[in-house]
Amino acid sequence: MDDKLVIAGREFNSRLMVGTGKYATMELMQQAIAASGAEIVTVAVRRINLQSPGPSLLDYLDLKKITLLPNTAGATTVDEAVRLARLAREAGLSDMIKLEVIGDQETLLPDPVATIEATRILVREGFIVLPYTTQDVVVARRLGEAGAATVMPLGSPIGSGQGLPNFDAIKLIIDRVNVPVVVDAGIGAPSDAALAMEIGASACLINTAIAEARDPVLMAAAMSQAVIAGRMGYLAGRIPKKTYASPSSPTEGMIGRS
């Protein structure tokens, strides 16, 4: 099936993006990424040793097979997020940036105003910006208008594993914006990932649900299959929901029927 994810003109076969945090060991992270089949892998700029010699997270990533997506995790202001993005590009990591500007440290919800402003600045500087955002469709539209290459609404709070309790809000964003929608944060199980894809998301970004699973490698493979199944279900077109039953077998021509 020739159905590629396209972001800013770049094509990817996998619609699953994965993170690099929270793994027990770097080797386990490496194995899980391989099992996921992901071609886009996020890494916090703050976690990468950009100056000092010695082992680095990057040593465990096969940059011939994956596209690195540095993220501005930990940033709480526009200036901080922009600075981290610039550091990533100056270090030669990527011109694709997952933009995160956190507005509340307890819920880890993004700051919509700061995210839109930072998106505008980074787009002007030539970055391909993938912003983490709320479930607010107006904010999502403003991000698209600001030049974001995708919008990445949270399914539920980061690391919560709650899935998509308000999937109608995600569906509204999918229907209203003209860039790919990547469900980011809150996915806890393969069924959550499948649902996100079934309602039309272009991709899912998953970290905690894989890294903190009892078997991260097996969960990575499960998430990969769930994303594929959900996408196929979306393309196939599900039947409409009905109030009453509808027989699977035709009744015309049955014995006793006229």
N, C-alpha and C positions, 0 to 999 in steps of 0.2 A: 504494500500500500504506500503510494508516493504521497505522504502527508507530512510535510516537514514543518517544524516550528521556525518561523522567520522573525528575527529581531533586527531591526535596522539594516535589513538587506542580507543579514547573515543567516545561513540555513543550519538547522540542527535536526538530527534524526530523533533524538530522545526529547520527550516533553517532561522529563523529570529532572529538576535541579536539586542538588544536595549541598549541605553545609559540611563544615569540617570541625565544628566544636563539639565538646562534651563526650568524646570517645575516651574509653579507658586507656587506650594506647594508640600511637600513631599507626602501628601495623594493622590494628583492627579498623581504623579509619580507612586505610588504604584498601583493605579487602572489601569493606562495605561499599566504597565508591565504585570499585570494579564490578561488584555484584549488581549495583543499581543501574549500570549502563549509562549513567548521566554523562552528558558532554559539557555541562556548565556546572562549575563547582565554586561556591562562595567561600571567601575567607576574609576575616576581619583584618583590616590594615594594621590595627594595633597588635595583632598576634604575630605579625611577620617581622623577623629580624632583618631590617633593611640596611643596617650599617655594620654591625659587629660580625666578625667571622664566626664560623661554627655551624652546628646543625640547625636546619630551618624546617618549618612546616612544609615549605615548597619542595624539600628533598623527597617528600613522600607522595608527591603528586606528579603524574605523568603528563607533563604539559604538551606532549605530542598528541595526546588523545583527548584532552579536555581544554575547555576555555575557562581561564581563571576569571572569576567575577569578584573583585575586591569589594568589600562593603565598609561603610562608615559607621559600623556598630560602635556604640558608646558616645557618639556625638549628640550633644543636646542643644547646639546652636548652629545657625547657618554658617558662621565663620569656621567653626570646628569641622563641620562636615565637608566644606569646600577644601579646607586645608588637608584633610585626610585623602580626599579624592586626588588632589594635586600630588601628594606624596606618592600615591600608588602609581600614577602615570609617570612621574619623574623616575621612579624605580624600575620602570619598564614592565610593570605587571599587566596593565590593560588600560584601554580607554573606555571600557565598559565598567560602569560603577553602579553597584547596588546602593542607593541612597537611603540612609536611615538617619532621621533626626528625631530623637525620642523626646516626648513632651512630658511624660510622667514616669518617674522611676519605679513606682509600685506596679502599675499596670503595663508598663513598657509600650504604651500607645504612642503612635507618632504624632508630632506636632504638625498639623496640616498647613498652617501659614508658613512656618519655617521650611517645610518640605517643598512647597511650591516655589518659594523664593530661591532656595538652594538649587532646585531644578533649573530655573531660568538662568542662573549664573553659570552652572556647569554646562548646560546646552550651548550657551554663548561661547564657552571656551572649547567647544568641540567634543565634549564627552558624550557617550551613549549612556543615558541615565535611566535606571530602572528603580523607581522610587517605591519604598514600602509605605503604604498608606492605610487609612481607615476604610470603613465600609460606606463612607459617604460618597454618593454618586456625583455630587457637585464638585467635591474635591478631586475625584478621579478625572472628571472632565477638564478641570482647570489644569491638572498635571499634563493631560494630553495636549491641551492648548499651549502649554509652556514648552512643549517639545520632548516630553518623556517618550522613550522608546517602548516602554510597557508601563502598566500600572500594576502594583502588587498589593492588593488589599489583604488584610489579615482575615483568615477564616475564623479565628478566635485568638485570645491573647497568646503571645509567644511562649512556647513550652508548656502550654496548658493541656494539650491533647484533647480539647473539647470538640474538635472537628468543626463543622459548619452549622452551628445552631441557628444562624440567621442567613441561610443560603439564598433567600429571596433578595437580600441586599446585594450579594455577590452577583446574582443573576441580573439584577438591574444594571450594575456596572458593566457587565459583559454586553448587555444590550445597548448601552448608551455611549460607550467610548469606541474610538476607532483605532486603538492599538491593542496588542495582545494583553490579556489579563492573566496574571500569574497569581494563584492563591498561595499566599506566603504566611506561615505561622498558624499554629493550632491544630494542624492535621495530626491525628493520633493513631489511626489505623488505616489499612489499605482501603477499607470501605469509604473512609472520608475522602481519600484521594480519588477514588472512582467517582464519587458523587460530584466532586468539584469538576472533574472532566466531563461528566454526563451533562451538566448544566451549561457547558460551553466554555469553560476556562481553557486557555491555550496551554497552560503548564501548571505544575505544582512545584513549590520549593519546600523541601522537607529536611529537617535536621534532627531535632530532639527525638521524634518518634522512631528514628532509625538508630541514632547513637545510644539511646538509653533503653532500647529493647533488650529482652533477655538474650536474643541472638541477633545482633545488629546486621550481620551479613545476610542471614535469611530474611530479615525484615526489609532490607534494601532490595532484595530480589522480589519480594512480595509487593512492595511499593511500585516497582518498575512495571510489574504485570498489571497492577490496579490502574495505573495511569493509562496504559495501553488499552485495557478493557473499557475504561470510562470514555476514552476518546472514540473508540470504535462504536460504543453505544450511542454517543452523541451524533456521530456521522450517520449511523443507521437510522436514527429517529425513533424514539420510543412511542408507544401507543398512548393516546390520551387517557387520563384517568376518568372513570365513569362511576356514577352513583350506584348503578345496578349491575347485576351479573350479565354477561354476554356469553352464550354457549360457544365452545370451541368447535363443535361439530355442527354442520348445517342440519336443520330439521326437515327441510323439504325432501320429499321422496321416501321418508321413513315409513316402515310398516305401521298401519293404523292412521297415517296422516294423508290427507287429501290435498 
